[in-house]
Amino acid sequence: MTTVIKAPRINSIDALRGFALAGVVLVHMVEQYIAGPAPEGFMEGINSLPDQIVQGFLQIFFAGKFFALFSILFGLSFSIQMKSADDKGINFAGRFLWRATLLFVIGYIHQLFYRGDILTIYAVLAPFLIPFYKISNKWLLITAGFIFLGIPRFISFLIFGGESVTGVHSMMDSNHELVKQYIDTIQNGSILEVFKANAFYGMLTKIDFQVSFLGRFYYTFGYFLIGLWMGRIGLFRDLASYAKPIKNVMLWSIVGFLVSIVIMVTTFALAPQPVDNTSLPFVLGMNFYDWINVFMTAIILCGFLMLYQRTAWEKRLSFFAPYGRMALSNYFFQSVVGTFIFFGWGLGYLGQIRSLYLFMMALLIIILQTLFSKYWLKKFKYGPLEWLWRCGTYLKWQPFLRENNDKNLNAAKA
């Protein structure tokens, strides 16, 4: 019988996870949960200058960055779970594989609502973390660096070129007939029709985006390794002792960010015009764009950690901690709410709300979910999906009510 592993929570991790999730919902709401390019002109009527500013702001500072933070935290959680098990003399690898299987099930249900689901990708990549648990820190960072240099992307490009990995169509072809059919389905179809589209076509397009030269799949694993390394060095357990290295990484990341912008712009400028989405210059440009994402992610992460070490800012950023403790539930249900707002099975506002207003709606969702999470966690130990995931992991019912509620319940029965 395996003992339940319970490590003490680190508030800064919960706060960062909530902060990362807030960035994710901002991007998803403004993208209207399409998770892919919309047909040309689809959003034209709602894209005034303020909306374009919002979209540009999110593209520079949020898109591809807060998902990265979320991925880093997944690797960090793996490190904490494995270390806690080791300290108790328990081999957690098998249990972790089962836990990843359950995550895939949760993610696939989420996928039916929103084809941009990331949980299934995490679940598929999770088993590959296990061999890296015993590898030295040096080789963890070397492997992550190999990924961030874009080597897997170029290998994928050499194998598949710019063609679809799954044989559907290029992810960059927004005017393909299948794209138009998909948009029509989510805009006008029933919930069962949306589920059917996301279960098959949506999954194939996601695989294309992840595994093709766009490379999100590989980068996600690179972020996992960075999170594993952070867990190894105990970064979040002793932020004060890492204050100077965090500041240095921040400064070098700013330099890297600026240099990467120059290289990316130069690459696209020197490429034959119009740039062919399936050409090597485009792949090179995308690689430098991902360097921008990597460096900006590092800037945001270091900025968060530097601010968190200040008493006033620790209190402000801790606002996100309840949101982060229920990240799985909040991530799932914000997609249900978002797709209900936009898709035809719900309110059907797809393509009808300006980005500026969507940004404000996303902020409202974040605030409401955070306040609800704070209220929920006063009564329960876990979020609803976190609790089900934990019960499934250990194949037995886990305590759900907080002790004071248990006592009140027993007193009421008496």
ChimeraX attribute file (.defattr): number of C-alpha atoms within 10 A of each C-alpha:
attribute: neighborCount
match mode: 1-to-1
recipient: residues
	/A:1	4
	/A:2	10
	/A:3	10
	/A:4	12
	/A:5	13
	/A:6	9
	/A:7	11
	/A:8	7
	/A:9	9
	/A:10	11
	/A:11	19
	/A:12	22
	/A:13	21
	/A:14	23
	/A:15	24
	/A:16	24
	/A:17	27
	/A:18	28
	/A:19	23
	/A:20	26
	/A:21	23
	/A:22	26
	/A:23	24
	/A:24	22
	/A:25	25
	/A:26	23
	/A:27	22
	/A:28	22
	/A:29	26
	/A:30	23
	/A:31	19
	/A:32	22
	/A:33	24
	/A:34	21
	/A:35	15
	/A:36	20
	/A:37	15
	/A:38	19
	/A:39	15
	/A:40	11
	/A:41	9
	/A:42	14
	/A:43	15
	/A:44	10
	/A:45	11
	/A:46	15
	/A:47	18
	/A:48	12
	/A:49	10
	/A:50	12
	/A:51	18
	/A:52	15
	/A:53	14
	/A:54	18
	/A:55	20
	/A:56	13
	/A:57	12
	/A:58	18
	/A:59	14
	/A:60	13
	/A:61	17
	/A:62	24
	/A:63	19
	/A:64	21
	/A:65	27
	/A:66	26
	/A:67	21
	/A:68	26
	/A:69	26
	/A:70	25
	/A:71	25
	/A:72	24
	/A:73	25
	/A:74	23
	/A:75	26
	/A:76	25
	/A:77	17
	/A:78	21
	/A:79	24
	/A:80	20
	/A:81	18
	/A:82	19
	/A:83	19
	/A:84	17
	/A:85	20
	/A:86	12
	/A:87	9
	/A:88	11
	/A:89	9
	/A:90	15
	/A:91	14
	/A:92	18
	/A:93	17
	/A:94	11
	/A:95	13
	/A:96	18
	/A:97	18
	/A:98	16
	/A:99	18
	/A:100	22
	/A:101	18
	/A:102	19
	/A:103	23
	/A:104	20
	/A:105	14
	/A:106	19
	/A:107	21
	/A:108	21
	/A:109	17
	/A:110	23
	/A:111	25
	/A:112	23
	/A:113	28
	/A:114	27
	/A:115	25
	/A:116	23
	/A:117	22
	/A:118	22
	/A:119	22
	/A:120	23
	/A:121	21
	/A:122	21
	/A:123	21
	/A:124	15
	/A:125	17
	/A:126	21
	/A:127	17
	/A:128	13
	/A:129	17
	/A:130	18
	/A:131	9
	/A:132	16
	/A:133	19
	/A:134	9
	/A:135	10
	/A:136	11
	/A:137	18
	/A:138	9
	/A:139	12
	/A:140	20
	/A:141	16
	/A:142	12
	/A:143	17
	/A:144	19
	/A:145	16
	/A:146	13
	/A:147	19
	/A:148	23
	/A:149	16
	/A:150	23
	/A:151	15
	/A:152	19
	/A:153	25
	/A:154	20
	/A:155	13
	/A:156	18
	/A:157	21
	/A:158	12
	/A:159	13
	/A:160	14
	/A:161	17
	/A:162	23
	/A:163	18
	/A:164	20
	/A:165	22
	/A:166	15
	/A:167	10
	/A:168	14
	/A:169	19
	/A:170	19
	/A:171	22
	/A:172	16
	/A:173	16
	/A:174	16
	/A:175	13
	/A:176	14
	/A:177	12
	/A:178	14
	/A:179	20
	/A:180	15
	/A:181	12
	/A:182	19
	/A:183	21
	/A:184	14
	/A:185	21
	/A:186	27
	/A:187	22
	/A:188	17
	/A:189	19
	/A:190	15
	/A:191	18
	/A:192	12
	/A:193	15
	/A:194	25
	/A:195	21
	/A:196	15
	/A:197	20
	/A:198	25
	/A:199	18
	/A:200	14
	/A:201	16
	/A:202	23
	/A:203	21
	/A:204	19
	/A:205	24
	/A:206	25
	/A:207	18
	/A:208	24
	/A:209	21
	/A:210	19
	/A:211	19
	/A:212	28
	/A:213	31
	/A:214	23
	/A:215	24
	/A:216	21
	/A:217	23
	/A:218	22
	/A:219	24
	/A:220	27
	/A:221	26
	/A:222	24
	/A:223	25
	/A:224	31
	/A:225	31
	/A:226	24
	/A:227	24
	/A:228	27
	/A:229	23
	/A:230	19
	/A:231	21
	/A:232	16
	/A:233	12
	/A:234	15
	/A:235	18
	/A:236	16
	/A:237	13
	/A:238	10
	/A:239	16
	/A:240	13
	/A:241	10
	/A:242	15
	/A:243	15
	/A:244	12
	/A:245	11
	/A:246	20
	/A:247	16
	/A:248	12
	/A:249	16
	/A:250	22
	/A:251	15
	/A:252	13
	/A:253	21
	/A:254	17
	/A:255	12
	/A:256	16
	/A:257	22
	/A:258	13
	/A:259	14
	/A:260	22
	/A:261	16
	/A:262	11
	/A:263	17
	/A:264	20
	/A:265	13
	/A:266	12
	/A:267	17
	/A:268	18
	/A:269	14
	/A:270	10
	/A:271	16
	/A:272	11
	/A:273	8
	/A:274	8
	/A:275	14
	/A:276	13
	/A:277	16
	/A:278	16
	/A:279	14
	/A:280	17
	/A:281	18
	/A:282	20
	/A:283	23
	/A:284	20
	/A:285	21
	/A:286	21
	/A:287	23
	/A:288	24
	/A:289	17
	/A:290	23
	/A:291	22
	/A:292	26
	/A:293	23
	/A:294	22
	/A:295	22
	/A:296	24
	/A:297	23
	/A:298	23
	/A:299	23
	/A:300	19
	/A:301	21
	/A:302	21
	/A:303	14
	/A:304	18
	/A:305	25
	/A:306	20
	/A:307	14
	/A:308	20
	/A:309	14
	/A:310	11
	/A:311	9
	/A:312	10
	/A:313	14
	/A:314	18
	/A:315	11
	/A:316	13
	/A:317	20
	/A:318	20
	/A:319	18
	/A:320	29
	/A:321	23
	/A:322	25
	/A:323	33
	/A:324	27
	/A:325	25
	/A:326	26
	/A:327	25
	/A:328	20
	/A:329	19
	/A:330	26
	/A:331	22
	/A:332	20
	/A:333	16
	/A:334	18
	/A:335	21
	/A:336	17
	/A:337	14
	/A:338	21
	/A:339	26
	/A:340	19
	/A:341	18
	/A:342	22
	/A:343	27
	/A:344	20
	/A:345	19
	/A:346	19
	/A:347	12
	/A:348	17
	/A:349	15
	/A:350	22
	/A:351	19
	/A:352	14
	/A:353	16
	/A:354	18
	/A:355	24
	/A:356	19
	/A:357	14
	/A:358	20
	/A:359	22
	/A:360	14
	/A:361	16
	/A:362	22
	/A:363	17
	/A:364	12
	/A:365	20
	/A:366	23
	/A:367	16
	/A:368	13
	/A:369	23
	/A:370	24
	/A:371	15
	/A:372	14
	/A:373	24
	/A:374	18
	/A:375	12
	/A:376	16
	/A:377	17
	/A:378	14
	/A:379	15
	/A:380	19
	/A:381	18
	/A:382	22
	/A:383	21
	/A:384	16
	/A:385	17
	/A:386	16
	/A:387	19
	/A:388	18
	/A:389	19
	/A:390	19
	/A:391	15
	/A:392	16
	/A:393	21
	/A:394	17
	/A:395	10
	/A:396	10
	/A:397	12
	/A:398	17
	/A:399	14
	/A:400	17
	/A:401	16
	/A:402	14
	/A:403	13
	/A:404	12
	/A:405	14
	/A:406	15
	/A:407	12
	/A:408	11
	/A:409	12
	/A:410	10
	/A:411	9
	/A:412	8
	/A:413	7
	/A:414	6
